[in-house]
Amino acid sequence: MDLDDCTVTIPREEDAADEPASVEVWPLIEAALDKIDADPSTRDAAEAAIEHGDGSVVLANYLNSEAKRVHEMDYRFKVPLVVWAAEQARADDTATSIYDPDEGCVYFETEVSQFSFHVYKDWTVDWPAVADEVQAGYEWSGEDNQTWALDWLMDFLDVPTDDYMV
């Protein structure tokens, strides 16, 4: 996949000031990877993951998990990557996206786990248009999926754990 072709048009609420515009996703991911000082193998895994719906979900989860250890994370990736992940997952049938308006969350169900992304602050986005389903009161497992974030990301490279664990 040519990473320059990794673009999305983020659907907007009718009364939002912003008009829908095409957004390049990869430069925003690169900025986040730079912020967390990602090593080359992690960057390679991110490039491999972005080609798949479930991989994009796992990448977003990884970047969110890493945000806790850096000061002032660059979150510009979040909305475009969640929208990209939903579109890719629909195309390759690797995940289902569910928007819960009560929680202000987009959830993804993959073969690996359930993932949640709080989007209530991104109120100008038409989240029901992004998700496959809208379900108030969605039952999320509540499991901590950030512990395994790097392992799941590296799975897209088929790299043995010992090769990237320090």
N, C-alpha and C positions, 0 to 999 in steps of 0.2 A: 504494500500500500504506500502510495506517495503521501507523506504526512502533510504536504501542502494542500492536499485535497480534503483534508479532515476539517470540514466546515459544517456549521449548523445554522439554521435560522430559528431563533428562539421565539416561540409564539408568545404574544403579549395579550394582556387583558384589554378589553375594549376601551376602557377609560384610562389606560396607561399613557403617559406622555411619550414613551419611547415607541417608535415604529419598529416592526420586526426588521432585522438586518442580519446579513450573513456574518458569522463570527468564525474566525480561524481558531480551532481548538488547540492544536499542537503548540503554538507559541506560548499559550497560557500555561499549558502543562510543563513546558520547558522552564518557564519562570518559576513555577512551584518547585520543580526538581532542583533548580539552581538554589532556591531559598533553603531547601533542606540539605543542600550539598550532597546530592545523590551520587553514588559511585557509578562507574561505567556499566557494570552488569545490571544495576537497577534501571539505568536509562535504557539499556537494551531490552529489558523485560517490559518496560513501559511502552516502548515502540512495538513490541510483539503483542502486548495486551490490547492496545488501542484498536487493533484490527478486528476484535471480537466484542460482541455485546457484553458477555459476562466478564471478559477481560477489562473492558472499560469500567465496569462496576467495581471490580477488584482494584483497579488503578485509583479510582476516586476514593475508595475506602483506605487504600494505602496512604494517599496524600493527606486525607483527613487525620489518620492516625499519627502521621509524622508532624502534623501541625502543633501537636501538644509539646513537642520538644524544641521548637524554634520560636524565637521572639518575632511577633508580627508576621504571621504566615501570609503569603500572597494567595488569597482565595479567589482571584479572578477566574481560575479554572473551573470552579465548582458548578455553576449553572450551565455553562456550555458543555462540560463533561457529562453531567447528569442527563442533559438533553441528548447528547451524542450516544450515550450508553443506551438510553431508551430506544433510539432509532436503530442502532446496530443490533440490539437484542431482538427487536421486532423482525429485522431482516434475516438474522441467522438463527433465530429461535433458541437462544441460549439463556434468556432470562425473561421474567415477566415484571413489568413495572406497575406499581399500585400507588395512587396518590390518596392520602388520607387528609381531607380538608380539616378535620377536627384537630389533628396533631400537627398539621403544617409540615408533612413529611412525605417524601417519595421513598417507597420501599422497593427493593428488587428481590425477587426470589430466583436463585440460581441453583445449580446442582450442588454447589459447595456450601452455601449458607444463605441466610436472609441478610440484607444490608439496608440500612436506613440513612437517609440524608435529610436533615432538617432544612426546609426551604421557606419557612414562614416569613423570613425577612425579605425574601425575593418575591414580594407581592405583585410586582408588575408582570410576572411570568404567568401565562395561562397553563398552570400545571395539569388540569384535567386534559388539555389537548396533548400534553407531553406523554402522559401515562397511558398504559394499556387499559387500566381499570381505575375507577374512582370508588373508594370504599371507606366510608366513615367508620371509625372504630376498628380499623384493621388490626388483627391480632399478630403482633410481631413477637418473635421468640424472646427478644430481649437479651440474647446471648452476646457476649463481648466478641466481636469479630475483628477487633483491631489487633489482638495478640498475634494472630496468624497472618496479618496483612502482607508482610514481606514474603512469607512462604507461598501464599496464594499467588502473589504477583510473579514470583520466580518460576512458578509452575508453567507459565507461558513461554519460558525459555527451555524447559526440560533440563534444568541445571541441578545436579545433586546438591542437597543442603550444605554439605561440607565445603563446597566450592565458593559459597558466598557468606557463610557464617564465620565470624571472627572470634 
